[in-house]
Amino acid sequence: MGFSRNVKKSDVVIVGAGIIGVCCALKLAERGLSVVLVDREAPCEGASFGNAGVISPWSCVPQSVPGLWKKLPRWVIDPEGPIFIRKRYLASFLPWAFKFLQAGKAEKVERIGDAMMVLSNRSPSHYRELLSGTSELELVKDSYYIFAYKKAEQASFDHFGWQMRKKRKVPLSLINAEQLQELEPAISKKFEAAILIHEQARALNPYAIGKALVTKAKALGVQFIQSEVKSIQTDENIWSTNCEENKYFSNKLVLAAGVWSAALIRPFGYFLPLQAERGYHLLCHKPNIVINHSVMDVEHMCVASQMQSGIRIAGTAEFAGIEAKPDHRRAFVFKKALKNLFPSINVDHAEPWMGRRPTFPDSLPCIGPVPNLKGLFAAFGHSHYGLGQAPNTGQIVADCIMDKKSNVDMSPYRIDRFK
Ligand SMILES: Cc1cc2nc3c(=O)[nH]c(=O)nc-3n(C[C@H](O)[C@H](O)[C@H](O)COP(=O)(O)OP(=O)(O)OC[C@H]3O[C@@H](n4cnc5c(N)ncnc54)[C@H](O)[C@@H]3O)c2cc1C
């Protein structure tokens, strides 16, 4: 092949300008590297556009935990339930589902939980640092994460997930219906209790946070190119990012293309179990109520939060492959859940959205150098937690690229852990 030595090249090309790629770009630019950030869309229009906005420094409970399989049949059978598998996709889904259940064994989840905590650690303050110097600091609001229960007896710290959090000293408290009403006056009186996670934050507009960070990165010299990446190649330690019209050369390449990353790395012999876990949201404009925190309806497994432009409720795990068209009925199902949570909410002006969480069976991303491919770094697979985990991911990727020693045990995030 032979790349021309005279062609202009940057220190780093980042493929994918979701929140992960953007945080990597900013961290690298802050260290003085020349960075090219490539995306076929404008920045943060993938999964990072419409998430629930939860910025948790305490994420430590993976999606697959012991005993989950007992709940799955009920969820899968219910056409309005939190999990949906399209019939035509079932055969492709089953091998991944098997790995997912295996990852939920008791002996595995504790290590996964610790590795999740490392990525989530201090995320609200990291966002504030990243957003400093922009006019968007107020987009990150301190808040509780409220897990609301219909029956008081269900709100018990005995459940596996709460035990995991307690072991990691996550600040929690149990409140009754009256205290819940004080925190969220619009919530239905049918909710008898809630568990609060303290010292959390929420994003009032995850997309605007991404855009503000890109603007800051550009001011530090990051070049954003809007173009589809067709392939990546390496020759004599130089990487080529091959787009429709141009090629971009670099010493280092960061793959941060969310769920699409697996296809770009497949030609190098990596067959990764990266699933498009398709989530939906419904954004209610003019809701006529205000909510003050991130509120999880535990029964329906969806999270409601106040955004700048209305109230957003998000959730669902739909398995249908990457490219299948959205089925917005899954988003409109949330109208019922919203009414159930907040009886006086107006849901007449509701807008649906679908995004693809990039999800590995163990709920952990791949981060760090790719073995045997010098100069290639992974930064994808953040499943349900990418908004919260993006700042630390950016920091870790920048440390890896700069060859800086860090205290982070990288083994849980290795890309070859699935072999
Ligand atoms: C409904 C829902 C609710 C969620 N709620 C939360 C939450 O409350 N808190 C939280 O922490 N996380 C949440 N998440 C998860 C979070 O949104 C994701 O983990 C995160 O956005 C992943 O970011 P990313 O940058 O890896 O992927 P993406 O945002 O999908 O970015 C990948 C980018 O790569 C680009 N790309 C891909 N292939 C190519 C190519 N070939 N050429 C050029 N560009 C390419 C895409 O266009 C895209 O912009 C939620 C997700 C969903 C769907």
The ligand as an SDF file (V2000), in Angstrom:
LIG
                    3D

 53 58  0  0  0  0  0  0  0  0999 V2000
  -32.7630    6.0210   25.4840 C   0  0  0  0  0  0  0  0  0  0  0  0
  -31.3560    6.1650   26.0290 C   0  0  0  0  0  0  0  0  0  0  0  0
  -31.1740    6.6910   27.3080 C   0  0  0  0  0  0  0  0  0  0  0  0
  -29.8790    6.8190   27.8240 C   0  0  0  0  0  0  0  0  0  0  0  0
  -29.7120    7.4240   29.0480 N   0  0  0  0  0  0  0  0  0  0  0  0
  -28.4580    7.6220   29.5380 C   0  0  0  0  0  0  0  0  0  0  0  0
  -28.2650    8.3480   30.7360 C   0  0  0  0  0  0  0  0  0  0  0  0
  -29.2130    8.8640   31.3410 O   0  0  0  0  0  0  0  0  0  0  0  0
  -26.9980    8.4780   31.2180 N   0  0  0  0  0  0  0  0  0  0  0  0
  -25.9190    7.9580   30.5650 C   0  0  0  0  0  0  0  0  0  0  0  0
  -24.7950    8.0740   31.0690 O   0  0  0  0  0  0  0  0  0  0  0  0
  -26.0720    7.3090   29.3800 N   0  0  0  0  0  0  0  0  0  0  0  0
  -27.3090    7.1380   28.8520 C   0  0  0  0  0  0  0  0  0  0  0  0
  -27.4900    6.4950   27.6480 N   0  0  0  0  0  0  0  0  0  0  0  0
  -26.3180    5.9370   26.9760 C   0  0  0  0  0  0  0  0  0  0  0  0
  -25.5140    6.9860   26.2390 C   0  0  0  0  0  0  0  0  0  0  0  0
  -26.3570    7.8390   25.4970 O   0  0  0  0  0  0  0  0  0  0  0  0
  -24.5260    6.2720   25.2890 C   0  0  0  0  0  0  0  0  0  0  0  0
  -23.7420    5.3430   26.0270 O   0  0  0  0  0  0  0  0  0  0  0  0
  -23.5790    7.2710   24.6540 C   0  0  0  0  0  0  0  0  0  0  0  0
  -24.3000    8.2940   24.0080 O   0  0  0  0  0  0  0  0  0  0  0  0
  -22.6610    6.5720   23.6460 C   0  0  0  0  0  0  0  0  0  0  0  0
  -21.8630    7.5740   23.0690 O   0  0  0  0  0  0  0  0  0  0  0  0
  -20.9320    7.2600   21.8240 P   0  0  0  0  0  0  0  0  0  0  0  0
  -20.1930    8.4980   21.5440 O   0  0  0  0  0  0  0  0  0  0  0  0
  -20.1600    6.0080   22.0910 O   0  0  0  0  0  0  0  0  0  0  0  0
  -21.9450    6.8580   20.6600 O   0  0  0  0  0  0  0  0  0  0  0  0
  -22.8090    7.7730   19.6620 P   0  0  0  0  0  0  0  0  0  0  0  0
  -23.3790    8.9470   20.3720 O   0  0  0  0  0  0  0  0  0  0  0  0
  -23.7630    6.8690   18.9830 O   0  0  0  0  0  0  0  0  0  0  0  0
  -21.7260    8.3250   18.6650 O   0  0  0  0  0  0  0  0  0  0  0  0
  -21.1190    7.5430   17.6690 C   0  0  0  0  0  0  0  0  0  0  0  0
  -20.8950    8.4470   16.4860 C   0  0  0  0  0  0  0  0  0  0  0  0
  -20.1270    7.7600   15.5020 O   0  0  0  0  0  0  0  0  0  0  0  0
  -20.5720    8.1800   14.2350 C   0  0  0  0  0  0  0  0  0  0  0  0
  -20.1980    7.1650   13.2480 N   0  0  0  0  0  0  0  0  0  0  0  0
  -20.4220    5.8400   13.3150 C   0  0  0  0  0  0  0  0  0  0  0  0
  -19.9160    5.2150   12.2310 N   0  0  0  0  0  0  0  0  0  0  0  0
  -19.3550    6.1780   11.4670 C   0  0  0  0  0  0  0  0  0  0  0  0
  -18.6960    6.1560   10.2160 C   0  0  0  0  0  0  0  0  0  0  0  0
  -18.5040    5.0220    9.5670 N   0  0  0  0  0  0  0  0  0  0  0  0
  -18.2770    7.3260    9.7010 N   0  0  0  0  0  0  0  0  0  0  0  0
  -18.4660    8.4980   10.3710 C   0  0  0  0  0  0  0  0  0  0  0  0
  -19.0850    8.5590   11.5620 N   0  0  0  0  0  0  0  0  0  0  0  0
  -19.5270    7.4190   12.1110 C   0  0  0  0  0  0  0  0  0  0  0  0
  -22.0810    8.2980   14.4020 C   0  0  0  0  0  0  0  0  0  0  0  0
  -22.6290    9.1520   13.4040 O   0  0  0  0  0  0  0  0  0  0  0  0
  -22.1910    8.8630   15.7970 C   0  0  0  0  0  0  0  0  0  0  0  0
  -22.2780   10.2760   15.8090 O   0  0  0  0  0  0  0  0  0  0  0  0
  -28.7620    6.3720   27.0740 C   0  0  0  0  0  0  0  0  0  0  0  0
  -28.9450    5.8770   25.7770 C   0  0  0  0  0  0  0  0  0  0  0  0
  -30.2230    5.7940   25.2500 C   0  0  0  0  0  0  0  0  0  0  0  0
  -30.3950    5.2890   23.8460 C   0  0  0  0  0  0  0  0  0  0  0  0
  1  2  1  0
  2  3  1  0
  2 52  2  0
  3  4  2  0
  4  5  1  0
  4 50  1  0
  5  6  2  0
  6  7  1  0
  6 13  1  0
  7  8  2  0
  7  9  1  0
  9 10  1  0
 10 11  2  0
 10 12  1  0
 12 13  2  0
 13 14  1  0
 14 15  1  0
 14 50  1  0
 15 16  1  0
 16 17  1  0
 16 18  1  0
 18 19  1  0
 18 20  1  0
 20 21  1  0
 20 22  1  0
 22 23  1  0
 23 24  1  0
 24 25  2  0
 24 26  1  0
 24 27  1  0
 27 28  1  0
 28 29  2  0
 28 30  1  0
 28 31  1  0
 31 32  1  0
 32 33  1  0
 33 34  1  0
 33 48  1  0
 34 35  1  0
 35 36  1  0
 35 46  1  0
 36 37  1  0
 36 45  1  0
 37 38  2  0
 38 39  1  0
 39 40  1  0
 39 45  2  0
 40 41  1  0
 40 42  2  0
 42 43  1  0
 43 44  2  0
 44 45  1  0
 46 47  1  0
 46 48  1  0
 48 49  1  0
 50 51  2  0
 51 52  1  0
 52 53  1  0
M  END
$$$$
